[in-house]
Amino acid sequence: MTEDEILLGIGLTVVLAVGSQIVASRLRVPALILLLPVGFTAGALTDVIHPDRLAPDFGALVSLAVAVILYDAGLGLDLRFLKGETRRVVARLIGLGIFLTWGACLGLVTVLFGVPLTVAVMVGVILVVSGPTVVGPLLDHVRPTDRVRRILIWEGSLIDPLGGILGAVVFHVIVRSQDQQGFRFGMLLGSMAVGLAGGAVGVALLWPALRKLRLGGSLGTLAQLAAVVAVSAGCDMVFDDTGLIAAIVMGMALANLPGFDMPARRPFFETVVELVIGLLFISISATVTPESVVPVLLPSLALVAGLVLVVRPLVAVCATARTGIGPGERGFIGWMAPRGIVAAATASTFSATLVDKGLPGAGKILPVTFLAIVGTVLVYALTARPAAARLGVVRAARTRPLLVGGGPWAIDLARSLRAAGLAVLMWAGHAQERDRIRAAGIELAAGELLAAVTDPEARLEGVTAVLLLTDDDDFNALASVVVQDRVDGPVYRVGPPSDSQGVVAPYSGGGVLFGPGLLRNTLADRHERGARFLVRPASEQRPPGHETLFVVRADGRLEPVTGEQEAAPAEGDMLVLLGPVPRRAADDAAGAGAPG
């Protein structure tokens, strides 16, 4: 390829990756639904999107890119939430799931495609993986209950590196058998040891950077990227795909070991991960040609049907047997096992070498894997939401707000939101404020919820909106930024006084409640002088002098009034209003301020 063709190919790949994700977000569908067919179509219609021509060693780049993705996934794996039955089910899903899926795929591939046993074994081990790159977006789309989400995220994040290692071991066994060499069981144990040792080295590298030097922001992100890439590359030099184990070990260690000074948020890191996912799916799917897909299309559909309708439900039943997992949760776990980027990466990397080795049927590995990925992603993406609703595992639309702050007006507001039908949760820092919350009969949040305000890897589970109402405007502003991605819903803060001298509050963005006329000091002052919150149906006329603060929709969704938007009420909604200061209190205040 000429230099101009290479530049055109790189530019077109980036545009298609980003464009597909933008369109998917507008359509509110998982991006994978668009990325795979777009990449396949681009590869079929153009001659410039050929990753093996654009990059000298595409397989090595794919391996390093997947390591970065798994490191990011590991950062979200908090061991505090992997306990009890959740831990037992995840362990079974991985242990039983790998061998049941592998064995079923081996039989199905042998019968459906007529390939040698070695190729069937290779395809089977490739298809045991799932992965956070597909499970995460699908769960964000479905919004299942917290326990189901935790189980599936942990399974997808942990099974990817293990499946990648098994794939590499099987690949080397096949290659050695082609070269008339024997199998060595030590390869499996050795590869696991290399990955774990690499993870330990990576943690040792990041300790001085994040703990001693306290690198934050962009420098902390760059240090993490450099460590992940360097360690993964070193591990892969020793044994293929061991860098995946090292990457997720590093991520989990940083998320769970005390003492690490992690950057508060990683917007650049997350952007890189999203871009890498898009580029990988476009590039890998572009390597699959229509000529290779057509002969295996119908058998692949039968393979997908077997995986979706028989194999995964069987794995879920075995993994959840004799546990407290309910029938609905068990059913949804059995209906969520899409294949993702590790399956695509290992198929792309290993199939080319096996074809070059002259292994009969090896040319079917990549198209079969590609169709299995497309098939499982489409099936689950199109059916997971209605299936979750039918099984009763969708998180209720009704807002579950967390109010942070313990001032009298904030507690009174919490009472009003509860009277409007919401399950309100409160948290406050001072013991006196917590006592007031308990005395008011409002549920007090556990102490660990505060950790989610300062710990970037914690998660506010069960909370779907956060209202920051403390008397510390800087705390409200900082917390609104940090906690935004730790909750499945919006985060708002009360506006600081117009003459605020705070360090952060006057200059930060984010959702500010109620507009410029109802700032924190105004609300507290009006409440202290007798103004009270009032809950009224939207169908009734609003009393004179009352201002609308919130609209509670008929389905329980909470919509606040802000400076940027006015929540328009509809029939069946409830309004939370703020009344005026009683006339006597207003007259007394005016008299106290008059000259003597």
N, C-alpha and C positions, 0 to 999 in steps of 0.2 A: 504494500500500500504506500502511496505517496504521502508526504507530510501533510498536504492539504486534506487528503482523505482521512488521515488519522485525526486531525483536528476536528473535522466535520463529525466523525464518529463519536469522539469524546463529547463534543458539544451536544449532539443529538441525544446521546445516552443520558446526559444530565438533564436536559430539557424534558425528555420523556419521563424520567424518574420523578422529577419535581412536579411536572404537570399532572401526572397520574395521581399523585398524592393530593394535590390541590383539588382536582375534580372530585376525587373520592370524598374529601372532607365536605365539599359542597353538596354532594349527593347523600352524605351521611351513610356511607357504606365503607367497610374495611378496604384499605388501599390495595390489598393483595388481589382483590377481584379485578382490578384494572391493570396492575403492574404485570401480571403474568401474561395475559393475552396481548397487551400492548408490546411487551418485549418480543413475544413470539412473532407477532405480525411485523414488527420492525425488522427482525432478523430475516423474515421471509421476503420482504419487499425491498430491502436495501442491501448493499454490499459493504457498507461502511461500519455497521454495528456488529463487529466480530471481535469479541474480547480477546481471543487468543492471538489476534493480529494487532490489536491496539496495545496490549501489554505483553512483554516478553515472557513472563511466567504468570499467567492469569490464575492458575491454581494456588500459587503461594499468596497472591494478593487476596484471594477469596478467603483463605484460611486465616490470615491476619485480620481481615474485616470482620469475619464471624467471631473471632476472639474479642474484638472490641464490643460487639453486640452482646456477647455473653457476659463480659465484665460489667456492662451497664445493667444487665438483668440481675447479676449477683448482688449489685448494690441495693437492689430492692428486696432482697431476701432476709427478712428480720427473723432470727431464730426465736424471738420471744413469741411469735405467732405460730411456730411449728412445734406444737405440743399436743399431748393426749391423742385423741382419735385422728386429728389432722395429720400428725406425724405418721401414725400407723397406716393410714390410707395412702399417703404419698409414698411411703416405702413399698407398700404392696403394688401400687400402680407402676412403680419403676421396676421392681424386681420381677413380679409376675408379668407385668405388661411387656417387658422386653422379650422374654422367652416365649410367651404365648403368641405375641404378634409375629415374632421371628419365625416360629414354627408354622403358624398359619400361612404367612406369606410364602414360605418355602414351598409348601404344598400347592398353594394357589398358583404361584408363578410357574412351577414345573408343569402343572396340568394345562394352564391357560395359554402359555407361550411356547411350550415345547422346547425349553432351553435346558442345557446341562445343569446338573445339580450345583456345580460351583457358581454359575451365574444366578441361580435361584437363591442360593445362600447369600450372595452379595446384595441382590435386590432386597431380600428380606431384612438384612441388618440395616440397610439404608432407610427402610420405611418404618423402623421402630421409633424414630425420633418424632418429636412434635415441635416444641420451641416457643419461646416468649414472643418472637416476632410475629407469629400468627395468632397464638392464643390470646395474648394481651389485647390487640386491637379488637378481636371478636368479643372478648369479655367486656371491653369498654362499650361496645355496641349493644350488648345484651343487658349489661348491668345486673348480674345475678347477685345472690346473697353473699355476704362476706366469706362464710366458710367454704362455699363452693369455689369462689374466686381464689381463695388462698390455696386450696388443694390443687387446682388446675395450673395456677401460676408456678407453684413449687415443682409440680411434676414436669411441666414444659421446660423450666429453666435447668433442672438437674438431668433430665433424660437426654438433652442435646449433647453435652460433652461426653456422657457415658456412651451414647450411641455412636458418636464420632470416633471414640477410641475403639469400640468394637468393630466399626467399619474399617478402620485402619488395620487392625489386627487381621481381620478376614482377608483384606486386600493383600497384605504381605504373605499370608498363608497361601493364597492362590498363586501369587507371583512366584513364591518359592517352589510350589508344586510344579509350576510350568518350567521352572529351571532345574527340576529334579532334585530339589532340596527338601528336607523334612520339616515338620512343624515343631516348634519349640514353645512349650507352654509358658516359659519364662517371658515371652514377648508381651503377654497380656499384663502380667504383674509388673514387668519392667516399665511398660508404658504408663501404667497408673502411677508408679513411683516417680517417673520423670515429671508427669503433670503436677503431682502434689509438691515435689521439690521445687519446681518452677514457681508454683504459687507462693511457697514460703519465701523464695528469693524476691519475688515481686513485692510482697508485703515488707520485706526488709529494705527494699529500695524506697518504698513510699513512706516508710516510717520517718526518716529524717526530713523528707520533703514536706509532709503534711503535719508531722508532730513537732519536730524541732524547728524547722524554718517557718512553719505555719503559712505555707503558700496557700493563698486563697484566690478566688476569682479565676481569671484566665490562666495565671501561672499554675494554680493547683490543677486545673483541667489539663493543661499541657503536660504537667508532670505525670498525671495518671495515664494519658495517652502514650507518652513515651515509654513508661514502664510496662504497660500492657503489650505494646507492639514488640518491644525488645525481648521481654520474657517469652512471649508466645513464639517469636521467631526462633529464639534459642532452643526452646523445647521441640519445635517442629523439625529443627535440624537434627535432633537426636532421634526422634520417632514421630511419624506423621500424626497430626491432630492432637498431640499431647498439649499443645498450646491452648486448646479449648478448656481442658481441665484446669490448667494454670490460671487462665483468665477468670473463670467463675470462682475459683478458690480465692483469688485476690479480691474480687468484688465482695464476696461473702465475708471475708476477713475484715475489710474496711467497714462494712456495714454493722458488724457485730462486736469487734474488739474495742474495749474501752480505750480512750486516749487519743484516737485519731481526730484531728481537726479537719473534718471534711468541709469543703466549700458549701455555703448555705444552699445554693442552687447551682445547677450545671446547665444553663441554657445553651451554651455553645456545644457542650458535650452531647446533649440530647439532640441538638440540630445535626451534629455530625452522625450520630447513630441513625437518625431518620434518613439522612441522605445516603448513608452506606446501605441501608436496607433497600431503598429504592434502586440504587445503582446495581446491587447484586441481583435482585430479581429481574430487572430489565436485561442485564448482561447474560445471566445464565439462561433465561428463557429464550434469548436471541440465538443461542447456540443450537437449539433444537430445530431441526428442519422439518418441513411438512412431509418430505419423503420418508423420514424415519418414524413419523407419528402415525400415518395412515394405516400401515400394516398391523399396528398393535392397538388401534383405537378401541375396537369392540372388546377384546380381552381385558384391556385396562379398565373399561367401564365395569366389567364383571369383578375385577380385582377391587375396585373402589367400593362396589356394593358389598362385597364380602367383608372388607375392613370396617365399613360403617355399620352394617346391619347385624353382623355376627361377632366379629373379633372384638371390637371395642366394647360392646355391651357385655360380652363374656368377661373381659378383663375387669370392667367396673363392678360386676356382680361379685367376682372373686375378691377384689380388693376391698370391698365394703362389707363383706360378710361378717356377721357377728359384731357389728359396730353400731353406734347410735346414728349413723347416717340415714336419713329418712328416704322413703321411696322416691320422692321428687328429686332430691339431691342425687341419689344413686342414678336415677334415670338421666339427669342432665350430664353427670360425669361420664356416663356411657354414650353421650351424644356430643362429645367434644374432643376430637383427636385429629385436628388438621396437621398435615405435614408442612414443613417450612424450609427455612434457608439452609439448615445443616444437611437435610436430605438432598437439596439441590446442589449444595457445594460438594458433598462427598461423591454424589453421582457424577458430577461434572469432572471432578478431579480424577477419580479412579477409573471411570469407563474408558477414557481415552487411552490410558496405559494398557488396560486389558485388551482393548482392540488391537493396539500395536503389538501385543504379545501373541496375537492370533488366537485368542480364546473364542471358541464358537459361541455365538449368541451374545457376546459382550456388547455389540452395537445396540442391543435393545435396552440396556440398563438405563441410559439417560432418557430416552423418550417415555419409557414406562414410568420412571420416577417423576418426570415432568407431568404426565397425565394424572398420576396419583396425587400430586400436589394440587394441581388445578381442580381435580374432581373433589377431593376432600374439602378444600377451601370453599369451593362453590356450594357444596352440600351444606356445610355447617354455617356458612355466612348467610345463606338464604333461609335456613330452617331453625337456627339456634334460638332466635328471639321468640318466634311463636312456640317452639318446643319448651323454652324456659317458662313462658307464660302459662302454658297448659300444665306444666309440672309444678307450678307454684313456687318457683325459685327466683322470680324476678323481684328485685328490690322495689318496694312500694314507691309510687310516684310522690306520695305525701312527704313533704319536706321534714327532715329531722334537724332542726337548727341547734347549733351550739352558741350560746351567748357567753362571751368572755368579759367578765366584769362583775363587780358586786355592789355597785352603787344603788341607792334606793330607787332611782328612776329606772335603772336597768332591770332590777328585780320586778318592779311593777310592770315593765314592758314584757318580761317573760311570762308573768301571770296572764297578761292579755293575749299573748300568742297561744298560750295553753288553752285559754277560754275559746279561742278561735278554732280549736280542734287539733293543734299540733303537739307532738311529743317533744317538749322543750328540754334541753340539757344546758346546764350552766357550769362555768368554772371561774374561780377567782383565786387570786394569789394570797390574800391576807386571811388569816384565821377568822377575824371578825366578820369579813364579808362572806366567808363560807358558812359561818353560823347563821347569818341572815338568810342565805339561800335555803338552808335546811329548814329554818323556821317558817319560811314562806311556802314550804311544801314542794319546792322545785327540785328535780333530780340533779344531784351534784355529780359532775363528771369525775372519773378516776384521775388520780394524779398523773398517770402516764400520758393522758391526753395533752398535757402541757408540753411533754417531750416532743410531740409532733410539731409544736410551734418552733422549736429550736433544733430538732434533729431532722435533717433532710431526708433520712431514710425511713422514718416512722410514717404511720398512716392513720388518719382519723377515721377509723372504721365505724360504720353505722351513722356517721354524720354527713348530711347532704347540703349543709349551708353553715357558714360561720359568720357571726356578727361580733366584731371587736368593739367593745363599749367601755373600756377601762378609762381611768382618768389620766393615763399616761399616753399622750398623743404619739410620741415616738415609738412606744411599744406597739400601739395599734398599727402604725404605718409599717414598721419592720415585719411584724407578724403577718400582715396582709400579703406581703411579698413572699415570705418564706413558706407559709402554709397553703398557698394557692394550689399547688400541685399535690398536696397531701390529703385533699378532700374531694369527693365526687360531687362537686357542686360549687356555687359561687362563694366568694369571700368578700365581705364588706366591712368597712370601718366607719365609725362616727367621725364627722369632720372636726378638725381642731379649731380653736378660736381664731378669728381673722387676724388677731395681733399676736399669734403664737410665735414664741421665740425658740421652738424646738429645733433640734438638730436635723431631723429627718422629715417630720410630719408635714411641714408646709410645702415641701418640695417633691414628695413622692406621689405617684399616681395611684391607680387601683380604684375600686368601687367605693365611693363615699356616699353614705346614707343621707337621704332626706333633702339634699340641696343646701345652698348657702344660707338660707334663713333659719335652719335648725341645726346649729352646730352643737358640739358637746356641752359647752358652757351654757348655751341658751336652753337646751333640754333640761340640764340639771337645775338651772335657776327657775325655770317655769314649773318644774315638778315640785321643787321645794316650796314655791309660793302657792301650790294647790292645784295646778293643772294636772289632769289625770287622763289616762288612756281609756279609750272606749271601743268596744267591739260591737259592730252593727252590720246586719245584712246589707249587701250592696243595693238591694231592691228598695230599701228605705231611704228617705231623704236624709242627707247629711245635716246634722244639727249646725246651727250658725256658729261661726268662730272655730270650728273643728277642722283640723288639717289631716289629710290622709298620709299615713306612714307606710302601711303595708296593705297589700291585697292578698288574701288567702283564697286561692281558687277552689272551685267546687271539688276538685280531685285532691286537694291538700297541698298543692304547690304554693310556696311563699314567694311573692314578688314585691320587693321593696320599691318605694319611690326614691329616685336619686335625682341629682342635678341634671343627668343626661336623659332620663326617661321618666315618663309619667305612666304608672301602671293603670291601664283603663279597666275598670271593673265590668263584669258581665253578670248576667242572671245566675244566681246560685252562689256567688262569691261572698266572702266576708271581708269587711274593712276594719283595720285597726287604726283608730283616729287618736289624735292628741287634742284635747280640749283646751279652751282658753283659761287663763288665770282667773279665778273667781273675782268678781268686781270688788268685793271688800278688801281682798288681799292686794289687788292692784291699787286701790285707793290708799291703803295704808303705806304701800311702797312709795307712791307718789308723794304722800304727805311727809314721809320720812326724808325724802330727797329735797323738799321745798326749803327755801331759806327761812330762818327764824326771825 
